[in-house]
Amino acid sequence: MLLTDNAPAHGHHADPAFLNDIIDGLSRSPKATPPVWFYDRRGSELFEAITDLPEYYPTRTETALLAAHGADFAAAIGTGRAVVEFGAGSARKTPHLLRAIAPAAYVPIDISGDFLHASSAELATAFPDLPVLPVVGDFNQPMTLPAAIDDLPRLGFFPGSTIGNMEPDAAVDLLRAMRRLLGDEAKLLIGMDRIKDRDRLIAAYDDAQGVKAAFNMNLITRINRELDGDLPIDGFAHRALWNDAKARIEMHLEAQAPLHFHVAGQCFRMERGETIHTESSHKYGARDERLLLRAGGWEPAMEWLDAEGLFALVLAEAA
């Protein structure tokens, strides 16, 4: 059953937060924009295509873990919780978890309203007895959960190693915010990508088909469409690089020539070779992930890894 009263209306005007983040990011030196703005409808569709790429191991590895360990999740989590999924997207992995733990409600949260409502409707059809309560919003900002789950213990679900897109201090802040939002009896099931061979990481973020490049470049298209921008699409190229000192993959949009463009009436310039840093994806070792969770107010309880040690699913409890 799909219940949408808690989802705000999706307006047609430019999101003021989008405008502020882009103007602020382009005004910096070096230029950088938050990855949350990749996910308009087209960006969400492109990301789903990325998850099917042969080079992009995280999604299929995590999905296999979710499919294989249902009995473990049932034993460790129990039934009757409200599952709150942060950044739900298409929620393709979620049915494995829902079937395993028989929750009392499902609350998917995502910034892309159209995409969220489509995926929520599909899940409501697949699980007709499960209340599905989508919330359109940015989980990096303060939010309120639907009143219908006020009396239920919660399981936070944060798959996809999305935590890696944040600087460590911001990741800790988000984990603390999740801890406050989900309450004292909460548990958190979180996906975390492991540090591994550089070439394998680069290939996952710069695939042969160019889908990740299209995903990165779609940000320019969105800025032009929603913020009255005139950034030249052919003036930029997708770049992915491994920053070993910070244990992260970085995505950049690199100027191919000196550029002069406008966004919302403001003028910006870039030199040839200058970049806009659009995303970081931090990778964690076993000790790093436990330190991060504890700093965020969660005590790691159990962990599941694939045979190659590429990806970890960690179950933590509110500390």
Backbone bond lengths (Angstrom), bond angles and torsions (degrees), N, CA, C in turn:
res aa  C-N    CA-C-N  psi(-1)  N-CA   C-N-CA  omega(-1)  CA-C   N-CA-C  phi
1 M - - - 1.465 - - 1.519 108.51 -
2 L 1.335 116.16 123.28 1.462 121.82 -175.68 1.514 109.40 -97.25
3 L 1.323 116.69 118.49 1.462 122.72 -179.38 1.519 108.53 -118.04
4 T 1.344 116.31 119.04 1.470 119.38 -170.44 1.523 113.92 -117.40
5 D 1.314 118.30 11.79 1.459 119.55 -177.09 1.522 112.95 -60.48
6 N 1.338 117.10 -25.04 1.448 120.49 -176.19 1.519 112.99 -86.76
7 A 1.323 117.61 -0.09 1.462 120.47 -178.42 1.522 109.96 -95.61
8 P 1.353 118.27 124.63 1.452 120.13 179.56 1.516 111.60 -67.73
9 A 1.321 115.01 157.85 1.464 120.18 178.97 1.515 110.49 -64.26
10 H 1.327 115.16 147.33 1.462 121.26 -179.05 1.524 108.08 -98.14
11 G 1.317 118.55 104.27 1.453 122.56 -174.13 1.509 112.54 -81.72
12 H 1.338 115.18 169.73 1.456 121.04 -177.11 1.525 112.01 -101.03
13 H 1.332 117.75 -6.40 1.453 119.87 -178.36 1.526 109.73 -88.86
14 A 1.327 115.67 162.87 1.460 120.64 179.91 1.528 110.07 -59.91
15 D 1.303 115.36 134.68 1.458 121.32 176.29 1.528 108.12 -67.14
16 P 1.341 118.46 120.91 1.461 119.03 -178.72 1.524 113.59 -60.53
17 A 1.338 116.50 -30.77 1.465 119.06 177.37 1.530 110.72 -68.56
18 F 1.328 116.78 -39.33 1.463 122.00 175.56 1.530 109.70 -60.26
19 L 1.323 116.29 -48.95 1.468 120.99 179.19 1.527 111.06 -57.78
20 N 1.322 116.14 -49.11 1.472 119.80 -177.24 1.529 111.43 -63.07
21 D 1.350 116.25 -43.57 1.469 119.61 -178.01 1.527 111.79 -65.12
22 I 1.341 116.77 -39.81 1.463 119.77 -178.12 1.529 110.76 -71.59
23 I 1.323 117.44 -44.76 1.474 119.80 178.61 1.524 110.27 -61.98
24 D 1.332 116.09 -43.90 1.468 120.07 179.02 1.525 110.86 -63.60
25 G 1.337 116.60 -44.09 1.464 120.48 -177.33 1.511 113.42 -66.35
26 L 1.334 116.67 -38.09 1.460 120.33 179.52 1.517 112.37 -76.43
27 S 1.321 116.63 -17.80 1.470 121.33 178.96 1.524 112.12 -84.70
28 R 1.326 116.26 -12.16 1.468 120.21 -177.76 1.527 111.46 -80.21
29 S 1.305 114.37 166.79 1.461 120.45 171.83 1.531 107.80 -136.87
30 P 1.334 118.72 110.44 1.464 127.94 0.11 1.530 111.95 -74.51
31 K 1.329 115.68 158.67 1.453 121.94 -178.35 1.533 110.20 -72.17
32 A 1.335 115.82 141.52 1.471 120.75 -179.65 1.517 109.09 -157.24
33 T 1.329 116.68 140.60 1.461 121.99 179.04 1.526 109.88 -127.76
34 P 1.346 118.17 148.18 1.472 120.71 -178.84 1.525 111.71 -69.76
35 P 1.327 117.86 138.91 1.475 120.69 -177.06 1.520 114.04 -67.58
36 V 1.322 118.68 -15.52 1.463 120.17 -178.53 1.528 111.71 -58.85
37 W 1.352 117.50 -25.43 1.464 120.20 -175.20 1.530 113.26 -84.52
38 F 1.320 118.26 1.62 1.462 120.78 168.93 1.533 111.39 -62.67
39 Y 1.348 116.52 -27.57 1.457 119.55 -159.91 1.519 114.03 -98.41
40 D 1.352 116.36 60.02 1.451 118.34 158.33 1.529 106.69 -77.04
41 R 1.319 117.37 -173.28 1.471 118.27 -177.06 1.522 111.26 -60.60
42 R 1.339 117.45 -46.37 1.454 120.69 -179.42 1.525 110.94 -63.37
43 G 1.332 116.98 -42.12 1.454 120.43 178.52 1.520 111.91 -61.77
44 S 1.332 116.25 -40.15 1.464 120.51 178.35 1.526 110.66 -64.85
45 E 1.343 116.28 -40.36 1.469 119.91 178.06 1.531 110.82 -64.86
46 L 1.329 116.42 -42.00 1.465 119.92 178.72 1.520 110.94 -64.21
47 F 1.332 116.48 -39.47 1.465 118.07 179.08 1.526 110.85 -63.55
48 E 1.331 116.91 -39.17 1.466 119.03 176.56 1.529 110.75 -61.00
49 A 1.342 116.67 -37.42 1.470 119.83 176.67 1.527 110.94 -66.12
50 I 1.325 116.69 -37.38 1.468 121.26 177.50 1.525 110.57 -59.08
51 T 1.324 116.07 -40.57 1.475 119.05 -175.76 1.525 112.68 -65.37
52 D 1.340 117.04 -17.04 1.471 120.55 178.63 1.527 113.15 -94.85
53 L 1.330 118.04 -3.17 1.465 120.85 -176.75 1.530 111.23 -68.43
54 P 1.338 117.59 144.89 1.465 118.91 178.15 1.525 113.07 -61.59
55 E 1.337 117.53 -31.09 1.468 120.15 -178.32 1.530 112.26 -77.65
56 Y 1.336 116.88 -20.91 1.466 119.97 -171.04 1.536 109.24 -93.50
57 Y 1.323 115.54 90.92 1.459 122.63 -174.07 1.534 114.95 -74.65
58 P 1.370 121.51 -27.61 1.467 119.12 -168.84 1.524 114.70 -57.98
59 T 1.334 117.54 -45.25 1.466 119.40 -172.96 1.523 111.58 -67.16
60 R 1.315 117.88 -48.80 1.475 118.56 -177.25 1.530 110.69 -68.93
61 T 1.347 117.17 -32.30 1.463 119.88 179.29 1.520 110.42 -68.17
62 E 1.327 116.52 -45.35 1.461 120.41 179.30 1.531 111.13 -67.08
63 T 1.324 116.70 -41.08 1.462 120.16 178.50 1.523 111.03 -60.53
64 A 1.328 116.81 -41.37 1.467 120.55 178.02 1.532 111.31 -63.06
65 L 1.330 116.89 -38.58 1.466 120.61 176.85 1.530 110.65 -63.49
66 L 1.332 116.40 -43.38 1.467 120.29 -179.90 1.526 110.89 -64.86
67 A 1.326 116.60 -38.24 1.460 120.82 -179.41 1.524 111.78 -70.68
68 A 1.340 116.10 -34.13 1.468 120.51 -172.76 1.525 113.86 -83.00
69 H 1.342 117.47 -23.96 1.468 119.26 -168.56 1.529 113.39 -115.33
70 G 1.339 116.62 27.67 1.458 119.86 -179.92 1.517 113.47 -55.11
71 A 1.326 116.82 -42.93 1.465 119.81 -179.47 1.523 111.36 -64.61
72 D 1.344 116.08 -37.32 1.464 120.22 177.11 1.524 111.07 -64.11
73 F 1.352 116.18 -42.83 1.466 119.68 179.42 1.523 110.46 -63.55
74 A 1.319 116.95 -42.99 1.465 120.78 -179.55 1.520 110.91 -59.43
75 A 1.348 115.54 -42.31 1.466 119.60 -179.15 1.519 111.90 -69.32
76 A 1.343 116.55 -38.71 1.468 120.18 -173.90 1.527 112.87 -84.31
77 I 1.334 117.70 -28.95 1.462 121.41 -173.43 1.519 111.54 -103.14
78 G 1.333 116.95 -37.73 1.456 120.44 -177.04 1.525 111.16 82.62
79 T 1.332 115.78 175.97 1.470 121.95 -177.48 1.525 110.32 -100.33
80 G 1.347 115.32 169.76 1.462 121.22 170.06 1.512 116.21 81.96
81 R 1.330 118.45 10.34 1.463 120.08 177.03 1.529 110.85 -87.45
82 A 1.315 115.78 159.56 1.461 121.78 167.37 1.521 107.08 -89.18
83 V 1.325 116.39 120.40 1.462 121.18 177.57 1.527 108.32 -88.10
84 V 1.328 116.16 120.57 1.464 122.35 178.42 1.516 107.23 -110.59
85 E 1.345 116.55 109.45 1.455 120.44 -177.14 1.522 110.34 -99.90
86 F 1.320 116.12 123.40 1.453 122.60 -178.40 1.536 109.49 -92.05
87 G 1.348 116.33 121.81 1.461 120.41 -177.78 1.514 111.27 70.16
88 A 1.335 116.01 54.73 1.461 120.73 -168.93 1.531 113.14 -66.52
89 G 1.333 118.68 -33.64 1.459 120.37 -178.53 1.516 111.50 55.84
90 S 1.327 116.68 -129.77 1.465 120.78 -178.94 1.525 111.77 -80.72
91 A 1.346 117.16 -10.04 1.474 122.45 179.93 1.529 111.99 54.85
92 R 1.331 116.67 34.28 1.472 120.05 -177.74 1.531 112.53 -66.37
93 K 1.330 116.87 -32.69 1.472 119.86 -178.54 1.525 112.09 -81.73
94 T 1.326 116.04 -22.28 1.464 121.50 -167.77 1.522 114.41 -60.96
95 P 1.344 120.69 -37.79 1.463 118.83 -178.45 1.524 114.26 -55.17
96 H 1.332 117.54 -33.69 1.472 119.82 178.14 1.530 110.31 -58.20
97 L 1.322 116.19 -43.60 1.464 120.70 -179.46 1.523 110.98 -71.12
98 L 1.323 117.18 -44.57 1.467 120.65 -177.40 1.525 111.06 -61.76
99 R 1.342 116.25 -41.23 1.477 119.05 178.46 1.526 111.11 -64.80
100 A 1.319 116.47 -34.32 1.469 120.16 -174.93 1.520 112.82 -73.25
101 I 1.345 117.40 -38.27 1.473 118.77 -168.61 1.523 114.02 -112.60
102 A 1.330 118.83 -0.43 1.471 122.24 176.90 1.530 111.85 45.29
103 P 1.326 117.99 67.40 1.468 120.65 -177.27 1.524 112.06 -73.32
104 A 1.354 115.67 165.78 1.463 121.68 177.95 1.522 111.67 -88.93
105 A 1.327 117.41 -19.68 1.467 121.84 179.11 1.523 108.13 -163.61
106 Y 1.338 114.97 158.95 1.467 120.95 177.80 1.526 108.54 -131.39
107 V 1.343 116.01 124.88 1.467 122.23 -178.50 1.523 108.55 -120.43
108 P 1.346 117.74 95.90 1.460 119.30 175.40 1.528 110.40 -85.13
109 I 1.328 116.52 135.72 1.466 122.23 178.64 1.524 108.25 -118.17
110 D 1.320 116.92 129.74 1.462 119.86 177.26 1.521 109.16 -155.82
111 I 1.337 115.70 153.30 1.458 121.39 -178.11 1.526 111.87 -81.94
112 S 1.344 117.63 -21.00 1.458 122.24 -178.37 1.526 108.91 -94.43
113 G 1.338 116.29 98.82 1.454 121.12 -172.44 1.509 114.29 -62.62
114 D 1.336 118.06 -46.93 1.462 121.11 -178.88 1.522 110.88 -58.97
115 F 1.329 115.12 -46.40 1.460 121.45 -178.37 1.526 110.46 -64.58
116 L 1.339 115.80 -42.19 1.463 121.22 -178.31 1.523 111.04 -62.61
117 H 1.327 117.53 -45.98 1.462 119.67 -176.86 1.522 111.60 -68.06
118 A 1.337 116.74 -34.20 1.468 119.26 176.62 1.521 111.08 -64.72
119 S 1.336 117.16 -46.64 1.461 119.79 -178.92 1.528 111.29 -69.84
120 S 1.334 117.34 -33.73 1.472 120.46 178.38 1.524 110.99 -66.05
121 A 1.325 116.37 -39.09 1.465 119.70 178.50 1.521 111.08 -63.68
122 E 1.338 116.54 -39.89 1.465 120.17 177.88 1.527 111.42 -63.06
123 L 1.344 115.91 -43.23 1.467 119.08 -179.68 1.526 111.32 -67.55
124 A 1.335 115.74 -38.56 1.465 118.79 179.26 1.525 110.74 -62.78
125 T 1.331 117.13 -33.40 1.463 121.20 176.40 1.529 110.90 -70.22
126 A 1.328 115.99 -40.96 1.468 120.49 -178.49 1.530 112.26 -71.79
127 F 1.344 116.26 -28.83 1.474 121.27 -179.33 1.532 108.19 -125.76
128 P 1.338 117.74 74.38 1.473 120.70 -170.46 1.529 114.60 -63.40
129 D 1.327 118.58 -22.19 1.463 120.74 -179.45 1.524 113.24 -94.00
130 L 1.329 116.86 1.47 1.462 121.07 -176.24 1.536 110.37 -100.42
131 P 1.324 118.60 120.91 1.466 119.45 173.58 1.539 110.20 -63.66
132 V 1.330 116.80 122.00 1.463 123.07 178.45 1.519 107.58 -111.24
133 L 1.335 116.68 118.04 1.462 122.73 -170.83 1.530 110.45 -123.03
134 P 1.333 118.92 80.45 1.469 120.09 -176.13 1.526 112.32 -69.53
135 V 1.313 115.69 143.10 1.460 122.87 176.75 1.528 108.09 -125.26
136 V 1.326 117.08 117.33 1.458 121.50 176.33 1.525 108.08 -84.35
137 G 1.324 116.83 121.63 1.458 119.50 179.47 1.511 111.81 172.27
138 D 1.319 114.85 170.23 1.456 123.42 178.34 1.522 107.88 -95.07
139 F 1.333 116.09 111.90 1.469 118.35 -176.07 1.526 112.67 -69.81
140 N 1.342 117.50 -6.28 1.459 119.75 173.11 1.530 112.05 -78.07
141 Q 1.325 116.31 -10.80 1.455 122.06 179.60 1.533 109.79 -107.31
142 P 1.344 118.00 158.33 1.470 119.92 177.58 1.529 110.76 -56.89
143 M 1.315 116.08 139.49 1.464 119.62 178.96 1.518 110.12 -149.33
144 T 1.335 114.14 166.61 1.458 121.85 179.57 1.520 108.69 -117.94
145 L 1.306 116.06 134.81 1.458 120.35 177.55 1.535 109.95 -83.36
146 P 1.335 118.07 156.66 1.462 120.71 -179.28 1.529 111.88 -57.82
147 A 1.330 115.14 141.32 1.465 120.94 -178.31 1.520 111.84 -61.19
148 A 1.331 116.67 -25.17 1.467 120.59 -177.43 1.522 113.15 -61.94
149 I 1.342 118.74 -19.67 1.470 119.55 -179.28 1.535 111.82 -107.56
150 D 1.333 116.40 13.79 1.475 119.93 -176.57 1.525 113.07 -53.99
151 D 1.316 117.17 -37.67 1.466 120.58 -173.97 1.525 113.59 -97.99
152 L 1.335 116.99 8.43 1.459 120.12 -177.00 1.523 111.14 -102.92
153 P 1.355 117.69 141.08 1.462 118.84 168.40 1.521 109.25 -66.40
154 R 1.341 116.90 149.28 1.459 120.12 -171.99 1.527 112.04 -116.14
155 L 1.327 114.18 149.48 1.458 122.39 167.64 1.521 107.00 -118.43
156 G 1.305 117.40 114.45 1.449 120.38 171.30 1.523 109.23 -76.21
157 F 1.328 116.76 136.99 1.467 122.12 179.04 1.522 106.74 -125.24
158 F 1.339 115.93 117.13 1.468 120.99 -175.59 1.517 108.46 -133.10
159 P 1.346 116.23 74.65 1.466 120.20 -175.42 1.525 111.92 -82.13
160 G 1.327 115.68 -179.95 1.454 121.07 170.72 1.510 116.11 81.14
161 S 1.321 117.63 5.39 1.465 121.29 -176.82 1.530 112.21 56.79
162 T 1.337 116.37 31.26 1.468 120.60 177.45 1.514 111.14 -61.41
163 I 1.326 117.86 -27.58 1.462 121.16 177.62 1.525 110.40 -57.89
164 G 1.336 117.08 -27.32 1.453 121.14 179.89 1.516 114.10 -70.29
165 N 1.346 117.50 -16.12 1.460 120.18 178.61 1.527 112.82 -74.85
166 M 1.327 116.13 -6.28 1.463 120.04 -175.64 1.515 111.29 -107.32
167 E 1.332 114.68 148.43 1.458 119.03 168.70 1.529 107.92 -60.29
168 P 1.343 118.35 148.19 1.464 119.09 -175.52 1.528 114.75 -53.36
169 D 1.341 118.25 -38.47 1.475 118.84 -179.93 1.524 110.52 -67.22
170 A 1.342 117.58 -38.78 1.460 120.93 177.60 1.529 110.67 -68.84
171 A 1.342 116.89 -35.33 1.462 120.65 177.59 1.526 110.70 -63.14
172 V 1.317 116.58 -41.71 1.467 120.82 177.44 1.530 110.12 -63.49
173 D 1.338 116.52 -43.50 1.466 119.90 178.66 1.523 111.03 -60.04
174 L 1.349 116.86 -41.94 1.457 119.99 -179.85 1.525 111.16 -66.22
175 L 1.322 117.16 -43.30 1.461 120.10 178.60 1.532 111.06 -60.97
176 R 1.329 116.76 -38.37 1.473 119.90 176.62 1.523 111.07 -66.61
177 A 1.343 116.70 -38.90 1.468 120.20 177.76 1.528 110.64 -65.33
178 M 1.332 116.90 -39.31 1.468 120.48 176.02 1.527 110.58 -62.87
179 R 1.316 114.92 -40.87 1.468 119.98 179.41 1.538 110.34 -60.10
180 R 1.329 116.72 -43.89 1.475 120.24 178.71 1.529 110.79 -67.17
181 L 1.322 116.99 -43.30 1.460 121.38 -176.46 1.523 112.18 -66.39
182 L 1.336 116.64 -38.69 1.468 120.76 -172.59 1.523 113.34 -87.25
183 G 1.332 117.72 -22.79 1.457 119.51 172.82 1.525 115.27 96.40
184 D 1.342 114.85 174.81 1.459 122.03 -169.26 1.525 114.30 -69.43
185 E 1.315 117.74 -27.62 1.463 120.51 -177.38 1.529 111.87 -96.20
186 A 1.312 116.57 10.99 1.459 120.63 -170.86 1.520 112.65 -76.10
187 K 1.326 113.72 156.47 1.454 122.61 167.36 1.533 107.75 -123.47
188 L 1.333 115.85 161.79 1.460 121.44 -179.57 1.522 108.97 -136.48
189 L 1.333 116.42 124.25 1.468 121.74 174.04 1.524 106.65 -106.96
190 I 1.334 116.09 115.53 1.461 120.92 -170.41 1.528 111.07 -129.20
191 G 1.320 116.27 137.91 1.455 121.70 175.59 1.520 110.68 -91.64
192 M 1.348 116.46 135.90 1.459 121.05 -179.19 1.529 109.44 -137.64
193 D 1.335 115.04 124.62 1.464 121.19 -177.65 1.524 109.08 -81.45
194 R 1.328 115.58 135.81 1.456 121.31 -176.37 1.538 112.16 -88.68
195 I 1.319 116.52 153.58 1.466 122.00 172.24 1.530 108.24 -65.69
196 K 1.353 115.70 136.86 1.465 119.61 -177.85 1.521 110.07 -155.19
197 D 1.327 116.87 -169.12 1.451 123.15 -176.40 1.539 111.54 -56.25
198 R 1.335 115.84 132.07 1.468 122.10 -176.13 1.530 111.66 -56.93
199 D 1.321 117.91 -45.67 1.461 120.56 -175.89 1.524 111.55 -63.78
200 R 1.318 116.15 -36.53 1.467 119.68 178.22 1.527 110.67 -66.21
201 L 1.336 116.17 -38.69 1.457 120.92 178.50 1.521 111.70 -67.18
202 I 1.324 116.61 -46.22 1.467 120.52 -179.82 1.528 110.38 -59.67
203 A 1.338 117.00 -44.62 1.468 120.74 -179.34 1.527 111.70 -59.95
204 A 1.328 117.02 -35.19 1.463 120.48 -179.12 1.525 111.93 -67.87
205 Y 1.331 117.24 -24.46 1.468 121.65 -177.00 1.527 112.94 -110.62
206 D 1.332 116.88 3.36 1.466 121.37 175.95 1.523 107.46 -147.53
207 D 1.339 115.67 67.49 1.457 122.29 -170.82 1.524 112.02 -71.46
208 A 1.321 114.80 160.04 1.468 121.62 -176.21 1.529 112.36 -64.96
209 Q 1.337 117.45 -30.95 1.466 120.73 -178.89 1.527 112.99 -80.60
210 G 1.330 116.96 -12.88 1.463 119.94 178.48 1.519 114.77 79.46
211 V 1.331 117.45 19.39 1.462 119.48 -179.17 1.531 110.85 -71.70
212 K 1.330 115.91 -40.75 1.465 118.50 177.79 1.528 110.44 -64.13
213 A 1.329 117.19 -36.27 1.471 120.90 176.36 1.525 110.03 -62.72
214 A 1.330 117.04 -43.41 1.465 120.58 178.96 1.527 111.07 -63.02
215 F 1.321 116.17 -38.52 1.473 122.26 176.77 1.524 110.20 -60.55
216 N 1.315 117.14 -45.86 1.462 122.00 179.82 1.533 110.39 -65.79
217 M 1.330 116.45 -45.69 1.465 121.25 -177.83 1.530 112.23 -68.09
218 N 1.339 117.35 -24.82 1.466 120.24 179.40 1.528 111.52 -60.92
219 L 1.339 116.86 -25.25 1.461 119.30 176.43 1.530 110.54 -60.08
220 I 1.331 117.26 -39.56 1.466 120.93 178.14 1.527 109.85 -63.88
221 T 1.326 116.85 -44.56 1.463 121.26 178.45 1.526 110.45 -59.06
222 R 1.324 116.72 -41.83 1.464 120.35 -179.48 1.526 111.03 -66.68
223 I 1.332 117.24 -43.51 1.467 120.55 177.95 1.527 109.98 -59.02
224 N 1.326 116.68 -46.09 1.459 120.42 -179.75 1.526 111.72 -61.74
225 R 1.327 117.00 -41.04 1.465 121.56 -176.26 1.528 112.27 -73.78
226 E 1.340 116.82 -45.60 1.461 120.30 -170.53 1.523 114.13 -95.33
227 L 1.331 117.40 -21.77 1.467 120.52 -174.33 1.525 112.20 -120.31
228 D 1.333 116.72 22.78 1.476 120.97 179.06 1.526 111.15 52.95
229 G 1.321 116.87 44.10 1.458 121.04 179.07 1.518 111.72 -88.44
230 D 1.328 114.86 159.73 1.470 120.17 173.84 1.529 110.31 -131.64
231 L 1.328 115.98 39.53 1.458 120.16 177.63 1.528 109.07 -67.62
232 P 1.324 118.82 131.30 1.470 120.17 -179.77 1.526 110.77 -76.36
233 I 1.324 115.81 118.86 1.462 119.96 -179.01 1.525 110.82 -57.31
234 D 1.328 116.22 -41.87 1.468 119.25 -178.04 1.527 112.74 -79.12
235 G 1.328 116.42 1.88 1.462 119.69 178.71 1.515 113.64 -89.72
236 F 1.340 116.67 -2.67 1.463 121.05 -176.10 1.528 110.52 -126.21
237 A 1.324 116.22 155.17 1.462 123.16 173.15 1.525 109.57 -133.79
238 H 1.327 115.26 145.96 1.465 122.47 176.89 1.525 110.27 -74.06
239 R 1.317 117.19 134.07 1.461 122.39 174.96 1.529 109.09 -132.32
240 A 1.337 116.08 136.14 1.464 122.33 173.28 1.518 108.01 -125.70
241 L 1.326 117.39 132.19 1.466 120.75 -179.45 1.520 109.85 -143.18
242 W 1.342 115.01 155.07 1.465 122.35 178.22 1.521 109.23 -97.93
243 N 1.328 115.89 121.41 1.457 122.36 176.01 1.527 107.07 -99.58
244 D 1.336 116.16 98.13 1.467 119.93 -172.87 1.524 112.09 -67.65
245 A 1.328 116.66 -35.66 1.471 120.27 -177.96 1.521 111.17 -62.12
246 K 1.334 116.61 -32.19 1.465 120.47 -178.37 1.531 112.15 -108.23
247 A 1.329 116.94 6.52 1.469 122.80 177.92 1.525 111.40 49.98
248 R 1.347 115.26 54.14 1.453 118.26 -178.17 1.527 111.45 -150.32
249 I 1.327 114.36 149.14 1.461 122.12 166.79 1.523 107.32 -84.37
250 E 1.332 116.72 137.61 1.459 121.26 175.31 1.519 109.81 -117.74
251 M 1.331 116.34 138.90 1.458 121.55 171.46 1.522 108.31 -109.59
252 H 1.330 114.72 137.58 1.457 121.66 -179.32 1.522 109.93 -134.35
253 L 1.328 115.82 154.53 1.456 123.55 165.60 1.522 106.83 -107.32
254 E 1.321 116.59 114.52 1.465 121.51 -172.57 1.529 110.56 -102.58
255 A 1.333 115.88 129.37 1.466 121.48 177.42 1.525 109.62 -67.88
256 Q 1.342 116.45 128.47 1.461 121.87 -178.13 1.527 112.67 -89.58
257 A 1.329 116.03 -8.83 1.465 123.04 177.97 1.520 106.61 -160.34
258 P 1.317 119.70 167.39 1.473 119.47 173.16 1.530 109.73 -57.55
259 L 1.326 117.02 131.44 1.464 121.62 -174.84 1.525 111.29 -121.78
260 H 1.331 114.24 148.07 1.461 122.70 175.24 1.520 105.87 -138.31
261 F 1.343 117.08 116.07 1.462 119.77 -175.48 1.524 110.08 -146.10
262 H 1.344 114.84 172.71 1.461 121.33 -176.28 1.528 109.93 -128.03
263 V 1.334 115.63 147.12 1.463 122.62 170.85 1.522 106.96 -137.52
264 A 1.338 115.89 123.12 1.471 121.58 179.97 1.536 111.82 49.67
265 G 1.313 115.26 40.50 1.454 120.44 176.61 1.514 115.53 83.35
266 Q 1.319 117.95 -4.66 1.463 121.09 179.14 1.535 110.07 -97.96
267 C 1.326 115.03 144.27 1.460 121.54 -175.07 1.527 110.90 -97.75
268 F 1.341 116.46 137.52 1.462 121.83 177.92 1.525 109.79 -134.37
269 R 1.325 115.43 150.96 1.463 121.37 177.09 1.522 109.52 -130.35
270 M 1.323 115.61 148.72 1.456 121.54 174.92 1.524 108.81 -138.31
271 E 1.317 115.79 142.57 1.462 121.04 174.19 1.526 109.35 -85.01
272 R 1.309 116.72 158.45 1.462 121.30 174.79 1.536 108.97 -59.36
273 G 1.322 116.88 131.32 1.456 121.62 -178.94 1.522 113.85 89.76
274 E 1.332 118.16 -14.49 1.464 121.35 175.97 1.526 108.81 -71.13
275 T 1.314 117.66 149.02 1.462 120.36 -175.77 1.523 112.67 -126.13
276 I 1.329 113.71 158.04 1.464 122.70 164.20 1.528 105.93 -104.62
277 H 1.319 116.56 117.59 1.469 121.90 -179.95 1.527 107.44 -81.24
278 T 1.348 116.51 109.26 1.457 120.79 -171.36 1.525 114.76 -99.38
279 E 1.323 117.66 -21.97 1.467 118.86 -178.36 1.518 110.38 -161.23
280 S 1.322 115.46 143.58 1.461 122.36 166.37 1.524 108.06 -119.81
281 S 1.320 116.75 146.58 1.460 121.15 175.55 1.523 107.63 -130.98
282 H 1.332 114.91 96.04 1.467 120.86 -177.81 1.524 110.32 -74.47
283 K 1.317 115.43 141.51 1.461 122.37 178.06 1.533 108.52 -112.40
284 Y 1.327 115.66 144.49 1.466 120.07 -171.47 1.521 112.00 -123.20
285 G 1.328 115.12 140.56 1.452 121.26 168.03 1.519 109.63 -84.87
286 A 1.338 116.98 173.05 1.468 121.04 -175.43 1.530 111.82 -60.19
287 R 1.336 117.17 -43.53 1.466 119.61 179.47 1.527 110.90 -69.04
288 D 1.356 115.53 -40.05 1.468 119.52 -178.70 1.524 111.05 -59.04
289 E 1.332 116.35 -43.98 1.465 118.88 -176.01 1.528 110.89 -65.31
290 R 1.331 116.58 -37.09 1.463 119.08 179.88 1.532 111.15 -70.07
291 L 1.326 116.18 -40.21 1.468 120.00 176.35 1.519 110.97 -60.09
292 L 1.347 116.15 -44.49 1.459 120.51 -178.41 1.526 110.59 -62.21
293 L 1.332 116.97 -47.61 1.461 120.18 -178.78 1.530 111.73 -62.76
294 R 1.314 116.80 -43.15 1.475 118.95 -179.83 1.527 111.42 -64.93
295 A 1.333 116.15 -38.42 1.469 119.29 177.58 1.524 110.75 -63.56
296 G 1.354 116.48 -28.73 1.459 121.07 -179.88 1.516 114.48 -88.63
297 G 1.328 117.86 5.05 1.462 120.17 176.56 1.514 114.85 92.11
298 W 1.348 117.23 20.71 1.453 121.79 -179.43 1.527 110.24 -125.59
299 E 1.313 116.36 139.41 1.460 121.44 178.18 1.520 109.47 -103.65
300 P 1.348 118.44 114.41 1.467 120.35 179.08 1.525 110.96 -59.06
301 A 1.333 116.05 134.28 1.459 120.68 -176.90 1.527 112.01 -116.37
302 M 1.339 117.18 -43.28 1.461 121.81 -179.00 1.522 109.06 -145.50
303 E 1.356 115.19 159.83 1.457 119.94 -179.40 1.523 109.03 -146.34
304 W 1.334 114.97 142.26 1.459 121.28 175.89 1.520 108.67 -125.63
305 L 1.337 117.00 131.74 1.467 123.69 -178.87 1.522 109.68 -125.21
306 D 1.341 116.31 149.08 1.456 120.04 171.22 1.530 109.52 -74.99
307 A 1.322 116.46 169.53 1.473 121.94 -174.34 1.524 112.27 -61.55
308 E 1.342 117.44 -32.68 1.463 120.49 -179.18 1.527 113.16 -86.71
309 G 1.333 116.50 -6.67 1.457 119.45 -178.72 1.520 113.51 70.18
310 L 1.343 116.17 29.67 1.464 120.38 -178.20 1.518 112.24 -78.15
311 F 1.344 116.45 -33.76 1.465 121.07 -166.61 1.523 109.57 -147.86
312 A 1.320 116.44 144.61 1.469 121.23 -179.23 1.523 110.60 -122.80
313 L 1.319 116.28 139.17 1.463 123.01 165.03 1.521 106.57 -106.82
314 V 1.331 116.23 124.60 1.464 120.78 -175.85 1.510 108.68 -118.98
315 L 1.340 116.77 130.14 1.457 122.05 173.05 1.523 108.08 -101.09
316 A 1.319 116.82 123.87 1.459 121.85 -179.06 1.537 109.14 -124.97
317 E 1.317 115.09 157.79 1.464 121.72 179.96 1.516 109.76 -117.45
318 A 1.330 115.50 147.89 1.465 119.82 178.34 1.521 109.76 -57.80
319 A 1.335 115.67 124.82 1.466 119.86 -177.03 1.520 109.76 -86.60
